[in-house]
């Protein structure tokens, strides 16, 4: 049972991450716009049947936008 505390810690870290996403969506109006754009982009990707390389580019772009929004939110919260 030596690995059990590590699993609990990993689950706790995911809980913190999801709480962070909730804070971003709750406090940042632009994040809600990004969420809508994410849903639209993914939906259009499925609808248009884009290629694997195009999916990779879309996922990379979406990820970069969300990382930037997360950093921006964290800096704003620290500055306030």
Phi, psi and omega in degrees: 000019182294334182274351185300314178299328178294321179294317178299319179295321179294316178298318179298320180294324176293323177298317177297319180296315179294324175297322178296319177297320179297320178297316180299312182292328182283326189255344187244109179302323180295330178295324178293325175294319178297322178297315178299316179296323178298313180298316180296315182297316180293317178300315178294325177300316177292317182298319183273352178064049183291160185283171178299319178295322177292322176299318179301315179296318179296314181296319178297315180296315179299315180299317179296321178297316181292323176296317178298318179296320178296314177297317180299315180296316180298316179294321177296316179295323178291322182287331180281000000 
